[in-house]
Amino acid sequence: MKIKINYRLVNSQETMELNLLPTEYFDFPGEGETGYSINSISKFIFPYEYINYELQDIVFVNLNIEDSKSYARREMFFGIKAKIQLTI
């Protein structure tokens, strides 16, 4: 499973990348689950909570989760208008 968060900060033109292990991104597997899947519950509600910056310092955050069967993408744009898009 690949979990990647791309983000850009207000005072930067560079897009940063954070790769996470399933144990870093997801909460513990539920009862009866043998491992992590795209449908597992994340530790935090919003992807920006995984990076160490204040919300007002972030321009956008893209979360991509991919395993052998599925792909999920979540985009968040900040500024005058906030936009959240989820693709599964």
C-alpha positions as CSV (number, residue, x, y, z in Angstrom):
1,M,0.0,0.0,0.0
2,K,1.3,3.5,-0.9
3,I,0.2,6.5,1.0
4,K,1.4,9.9,-0.2
5,I,0.6,13.5,0.8
6,N,1.7,16.3,-1.5
7,Y,1.3,19.8,-0.2
8,R,2.5,23.4,-0.9
9,L,3.0,26.1,1.6
10,V,2.0,29.8,1.1
11,N,5.5,31.1,1.0
12,S,6.9,28.4,-1.3
13,Q,6.7,27.5,-5.0
14,E,7.9,23.9,-4.2
15,T,5.5,21.0,-3.8
16,M,6.5,18.9,-0.8
17,E,5.9,15.2,-0.5
18,L,5.3,13.1,2.6
19,N,5.2,9.3,2.3
20,L,3.5,7.4,5.2
21,L,3.3,3.8,6.2
22,P,-0.2,2.4,6.8
23,T,0.6,2.3,10.6
24,E,1.3,6.0,10.5
25,Y,-1.8,7.0,8.5
26,F,-4.5,4.5,9.7
27,D,-5.9,3.9,13.2
28,F,-5.5,0.4,14.5
29,P,-7.4,-2.3,12.4
30,G,-10.9,-3.0,13.8
31,E,-12.0,-6.2,15.3
32,G,-11.9,-9.1,12.8
33,E,-9.7,-7.1,10.4
34,T,-6.3,-8.7,9.5
35,G,-4.7,-5.6,8.0
36,Y,-5.2,-2.2,6.5
37,S,-7.2,-1.3,3.4
38,I,-8.3,1.9,1.7
39,N,-11.5,1.6,3.7
40,S,-9.6,1.5,7.1
41,I,-10.2,4.4,9.4
42,S,-7.6,7.2,9.3
43,K,-6.1,8.6,12.5
44,F,-7.1,12.1,11.5
45,I,-10.1,13.5,9.6
46,F,-8.2,15.8,7.3
47,P,-5.0,15.1,5.4
48,Y,-3.4,18.4,6.5
49,E,-3.4,17.1,10.0
50,Y,-0.5,14.8,9.1
51,I,1.9,17.6,8.3
52,N,3.4,20.0,10.8
53,Y,2.1,23.3,9.6
54,E,-0.8,25.6,10.5
55,L,-3.8,25.6,8.2
56,Q,-3.3,29.2,7.2
57,D,0.2,28.3,6.0
58,I,-1.0,25.7,3.5
59,V,-2.1,26.3,-0.1
60,F,-3.2,22.8,-1.0
61,V,-3.0,19.2,0.2
62,N,-3.4,16.1,-2.0
63,L,-3.7,12.7,-0.4
64,N,-3.2,9.6,-2.5
65,I,-3.8,6.1,-1.2
66,E,-3.2,3.1,-3.5
67,D,-3.2,-0.6,-3.0
68,S,-3.3,-3.5,-5.4
69,K,-7.0,-3.2,-5.9
70,S,-8.1,0.4,-5.3
71,Y,-7.1,4.0,-5.5
72,A,-8.3,6.9,-3.5
73,R,-7.5,10.6,-3.9
74,R,-8.5,13.6,-1.7
75,E,-7.7,17.2,-2.6
76,M,-8.0,20.2,-0.4
77,F,-7.4,23.8,-1.6
78,F,-7.2,26.7,0.9
79,G,-7.3,30.4,0.7
80,I,-10.3,32.6,-0.1
81,K,-12.4,29.5,-0.9
82,A,-11.8,26.0,0.4
83,K,-12.5,23.0,-1.8
84,I,-12.5,19.4,-0.9
85,Q,-12.7,16.6,-3.5
86,L,-12.7,12.9,-2.9
87,T,-12.2,10.3,-5.7
88,I,-12.5,6.6,-5.1
